[in-house]
Amino acid sequence: MDNIKVSIEETSGLKRKMTVEIPVEEVDRCYDDTLKEYRRHAVLPGYRKGKAPKDRVERQFRQDIDQDVAKKILPDSYEQALSEVKLTPIGDPEVSELKIERGSPGSYIAEFEIVPEFELGEYLGIELEKPEAVVGEEEVDGLLEEMRSGQATVKKVEEERGLRTGDVGMIDFEGVADGKPIPGGSAKDFPLTIGSDTFLPGFEESLVGAAAGEEREFFLKLPDDFQEKDFAGMEASFKATVKEVREKILPALDDEFAKDVGDFKSLEELKERIRTNLKATKEATSQGEMREKLVNQLVDAHVFDVPSAMIQERREMMMSNVERNLLMRGVPQEEIGKTREKIYEESAAPAERRVRATLILDAIADKEEVEVTPEEVSAEIKNVAERNKMEPAEARKVMVENGSLMNLKAMMREEKTITFLFEKATISGAEAPAPADEEQGKEEK
């Protein structure tokens, strides 16, 4: 599209107001081409298909033709206008004052935000301190006890005694607050491990010492963040009957135990494996913390306006992730809706920092020519396919159709850039760790 007139006005920050005028010749040409298409397919009374007079077709389909002409002219003229003023917009524009009609120049106003321009500061040789990854014997012992608990057997206590910490009590219970049953506050034949801290604070302690057949009544204050908001903070009364006392029999912590839980010749070999795994976990956590600090330093060192459209998109993404996690934890959709506004408000600052980090890392990637190869993309698509039990070709097709393939490539490029910067960083406190693989980098995000 030739000879369009473009003017730009900077309204505020990154917002731009672009006025576009299209020559009457271009408008009329588009009307003529569109009318030809309509005439070719039009079926009007008294005329064979494609033989109706142009003026009759134009009168019959005037509104549809006007809409189609606008749909054709807008994208072409918009791209041409952006090319002339050399701007890169964020998202789709808001179009107003659209005037497209035969015999007159076309015009409209497009408002949008642009990608911010900023000067990159120093980003090579960022100084980082590696946290010390020390494994204490109490951590090893704690994991061993968890493994013992997992291998424990449970048997009914024949002697007449009350519940002790570590016992499993088979109980019936019901809870009431303000004269109404507490949702989820009653059950029958429920196996409750005393000391597991899986129930309301004080519930398990109230049953310590209760023998089989004993009923206890006690009062507890429901937490302020109780899942059922209508009952949050209320005083509740509970009746609980212990039907049976069972005790956990822990296996001896010896070489036989080590052989039972895995391919270990001795207890000491099992402990050494636990130490090694804990060390590796702490090293990975340490590396993740350093990578996060690296990005935070970049964000703190670069101050510039961030497009509100990108912040909004990031906030919506963060909200979706939070809601999905809450649903997976069993929080009802209704309760999530009640806290959505608060979560959304709290997402503003982290969303802006995340967008700023993306823009900075993208600028560094451009400068350092960091690219993701087709082979790397294919390998990641294969990983995605395996996680979702799909064929790689099917996964790629789905990602192309829903637009997530572009996001995947962008994410991979960003992680590759972070790895590049991490390798160039100056790390004190310990020997620099090996670069994280792509998968670990995504988990850190």
TATA-V659645 format. One record per residue. SS is DSSP state (~ for helix, > for strand, _ for the rest). PSI is psi in radians with two decimals (none if undefined). OMEGA is omega in whole degrees, -180 to 180 (* if undefined). Layout:
# TATA-V659645
ss: [SS SS]
psi: [PSI PSI]
omega: [OMEGA OMEGA]
This chain:
# TATA-V659645
ss: [_ _ _ _ > > > > > > > > _ _ > > > > > > > > _ ~ ~ ~ ~ ~ ~ ~ ~ ~ ~ ~ ~ ~ ~ ~ ~ ~ ~ _ _ _ _ _ _ _ _ _ _ _ _ ~ ~ ~ ~ ~ ~ ~ _ ~ ~ ~ ~ ~ ~ ~ ~ ~ ~ ~ ~ ~ ~ ~ ~ ~ ~ ~ ~ ~ ~ ~ ~ _ _ _ > > > > > > > > > > > _ _ _ _ _ _ > > > > > > > > > _ _ _ _ _ _ _ _ _ _ _ _ > > > _ _ _ _ _ _ _ ~ ~ ~ ~ ~ ~ ~ ~ ~ ~ ~ ~ ~ ~ _ _ > > > > _ _ _ _ _ _ _ _ _ _ _ > > > > > > > > > > _ _ > > > > > > > > > > > > > > _ _ _ _ _ _ _ _ _ _ _ ~ ~ ~ _ _ _ _ _ _ _ > > > > > > > _ _ _ _ _ _ _ ~ ~ ~ _ _ _ > > > > > > > > > > > > > > > _ _ _ _ _ ~ ~ ~ ~ ~ ~ ~ _ _ _ _ _ ~ ~ ~ ~ ~ ~ ~ ~ ~ ~ ~ ~ ~ ~ ~ ~ ~ ~ ~ ~ ~ ~ ~ ~ ~ ~ ~ ~ ~ ~ ~ ~ ~ ~ ~ _ _ _ _ _ _ ~ ~ ~ ~ ~ ~ ~ ~ ~ ~ ~ ~ ~ ~ ~ ~ ~ ~ ~ ~ ~ _ _ _ _ ~ ~ ~ ~ ~ ~ ~ ~ ~ ~ ~ ~ ~ ~ ~ ~ ~ ~ ~ ~ ~ ~ ~ ~ ~ ~ ~ ~ ~ ~ ~ ~ ~ ~ ~ ~ _ _ _ _ _ ~ ~ ~ ~ ~ ~ ~ ~ ~ ~ ~ ~ ~ ~ _ _ _ _ ~ ~ ~ ~ ~ ~ ~ ~ ~ ~ ~ _ ~ ~ ~ ~ ~ ~ ~ ~ ~ ~ ~ ~ ~ ~ ~ ~ ~ ~ ~ ~ ~ _ > > > _ _ _ _ _ _ _ _ _ ~ ~ ~ ~ ~ ~ ~ _]
psi: [2.10 2.78 0.47 2.66 2.33 2.36 2.52 2.40 2.25 1.88 -0.85 2.39 -2.05 0.06 2.39 2.53 1.98 2.13 2.23 2.29 2.25 2.28 2.55 -0.56 -0.69 -0.70 -0.84 -0.69 -0.74 -0.68 -0.76 -0.78 -0.72 -0.71 -0.68 -0.73 -0.75 -0.74 -0.64 -0.56 -0.09 2.43 1.86 2.61 2.27 -0.07 2.53 2.79 2.19 0.04 0.00 2.55 2.59 -0.77 -0.58 -0.75 -0.74 -0.70 -0.71 -0.69 0.48 -0.87 -0.77 -0.70 -0.76 -0.77 -0.74 -0.68 -0.79 -0.73 -0.53 -0.74 -0.71 -1.01 -0.68 -0.81 -0.59 -0.82 -0.72 -0.71 -0.77 -0.67 -0.67 -0.67 -0.05 0.99 2.57 1.90 2.82 2.08 -2.95 2.58 2.79 2.02 2.32 2.93 0.76 2.18 1.83 1.92 2.64 2.44 0.04 2.66 2.53 2.69 2.73 2.91 2.26 2.17 2.36 2.97 2.67 2.79 2.23 2.54 2.31 2.74 2.23 2.29 -2.89 2.23 -0.11 2.49 0.48 2.34 2.21 2.64 2.21 2.14 2.54 2.24 1.52 2.32 2.05 2.68 -0.50 -0.52 -0.71 -0.80 -0.66 -0.73 -0.65 -0.72 -0.64 -0.71 -0.69 -0.76 -0.65 -0.42 0.03 2.66 2.65 2.29 2.67 2.40 2.08 -0.59 2.74 1.79 2.89 3.00 2.42 2.84 2.26 -0.35 2.83 2.11 2.24 1.98 2.67 2.41 2.75 2.51 2.52 2.44 2.30 0.62 0.09 2.49 2.43 2.15 2.21 0.17 0.39 2.67 2.84 2.54 0.81 2.20 1.86 2.11 2.07 2.20 0.05 -0.25 0.65 -0.20 -3.04 2.55 2.20 -0.27 -0.91 -0.68 -0.55 -0.25 -0.10 2.27 -0.17 2.28 2.93 2.31 -0.15 2.43 2.40 2.51 2.32 2.88 2.43 2.60 2.19 2.48 2.68 -0.43 0.48 2.45 -0.74 1.77 -0.56 -0.33 -0.08 2.31 -0.01 2.75 2.22 2.55 2.43 2.48 2.23 2.34 2.18 2.03 -0.50 2.48 2.20 2.56 2.57 2.28 1.89 2.42 2.69 2.49 1.50 -2.99 -0.61 -0.66 -0.78 -0.68 -0.57 -0.63 -0.19 -3.04 1.20 2.42 -0.43 2.91 -0.65 -0.62 -0.67 -0.77 -0.70 -0.65 -0.71 -0.77 -0.78 -0.78 -0.72 -0.70 -0.79 -0.70 -0.76 -0.61 -0.75 -0.72 -0.72 -0.77 -0.71 -0.73 -0.71 -0.70 -0.68 -0.72 -0.62 -0.84 -0.70 -0.66 -0.69 -0.76 -0.77 -0.49 -0.17 1.92 2.08 2.84 2.43 2.31 2.23 -0.54 -0.67 -0.66 -0.76 -0.78 -0.72 -0.69 -0.72 -0.67 -0.75 -0.70 -0.76 -0.73 -0.75 -0.80 -0.70 -0.74 -0.71 -0.70 -0.70 -0.46 0.03 0.18 2.24 2.58 -0.64 -0.72 -0.63 -0.71 -0.59 -0.48 0.04 -0.77 -0.74 -0.77 -0.71 -0.74 -0.71 -0.24 -0.17 -0.97 -0.87 -0.56 -0.73 -0.73 -0.67 -0.72 -0.74 -0.74 -0.74 -0.78 -0.71 -0.84 -0.59 -0.70 -0.70 -0.72 -0.72 -0.80 -0.68 0.03 0.78 2.16 2.70 2.20 2.72 -0.59 -0.70 -0.70 -0.78 -0.70 -0.69 -0.66 -0.66 -0.72 -0.76 -0.75 -0.73 -0.71 -0.54 0.17 0.91 2.86 2.53 -0.72 -0.69 -0.73 -0.74 -0.76 -0.78 -0.75 -0.60 -0.74 -0.67 0.05 0.06 -0.23 -0.70 -0.71 -0.69 -0.80 -0.73 -0.73 -0.74 -0.69 -0.69 -0.78 -0.61 -0.62 -0.73 -0.73 -0.73 -0.82 -0.63 -0.67 -0.47 -0.10 2.77 1.94 2.18 2.89 -0.41 2.99 2.42 2.30 2.80 2.61 2.52 2.59 2.98 -0.70 -0.76 -0.68 -0.66 -0.64 -0.61 -0.62 none]
omega: [-173 170 175 179 -176 172 -176 176 177 -175 176 177 -178 -178 180 178 -175 177 -177 175 -176 -179 -179 -180 179 180 -178 179 179 177 -179 -179 -179 179 177 179 180 -179 -179 -175 -175 174 -179 -180 177 -178 173 180 177 -177 -179 179 -177 -177 178 179 -178 178 -176 -173 -174 -176 179 180 178 -179 -179 178 179 180 180 -175 -175 -176 -179 -178 180 179 179 -180 179 180 -178 -178 176 177 175 -177 173 177 -179 -179 169 -176 179 178 -180 177 178 177 -177 176 -180 174 177 178 175 176 177 179 -176 172 -179 175 -177 173 180 -179 179 173 180 -179 177 178 178 -177 180 176 -178 176 -179 -180 -178 178 178 -179 178 177 177 -180 180 178 177 180 176 179 177 -180 179 180 -176 172 -179 178 -180 177 -178 180 -180 178 -179 180 176 175 -178 178 173 178 173 -171 165 178 174 -178 -179 176 -179 178 -178 177 179 177 -178 -176 177 179 176 -180 -178 179 -178 176 -179 -178 -179 -179 179 -179 178 177 179 -177 -177 180 -179 -179 179 179 180 -180 178 -180 -178 176 178 175 -177 -177 179 174 178 -178 178 178 179 -175 176 -171 -178 -178 -176 176 -178 171 -177 175 -179 169 -179 178 177 -177 -178 176 179 179 177 177 -179 177 178 -180 -176 -178 180 177 180 179 -178 -176 180 -178 -179 -178 -177 177 -180 178 177 179 -179 177 179 179 -179 -179 178 179 -180 179 -180 177 179 178 179 180 178 178 -179 179 178 179 178 180 180 178 178 -179 -179 -175 -178 -179 178 179 179 -179 -180 179 179 178 179 180 180 179 179 178 179 178 180 179 179 -179 179 179 179 178 179 178 176 179 -179 180 -180 -180 178 -180 -179 -177 -175 -177 180 179 -179 179 -178 -177 -173 -176 179 179 179 179 -179 178 178 179 180 -179 180 -179 178 178 178 179 178 -177 -177 178 176 -180 176 -177 176 179 179 178 180 179 180 177 177 177 179 -179 -180 180 -178 178 179 171 -179 -180 179 179 179 -179 180 -178 176 -177 -178 176 -176 180 178 178 179 180 180 180 180 179 179 180 178 178 177 178 177 -180 -180 179 -179 -176 175 -174 179 178 179 177 -179 179 178 -180 179 176 -175 -176 -179 180 180 180 -179 -180 *]
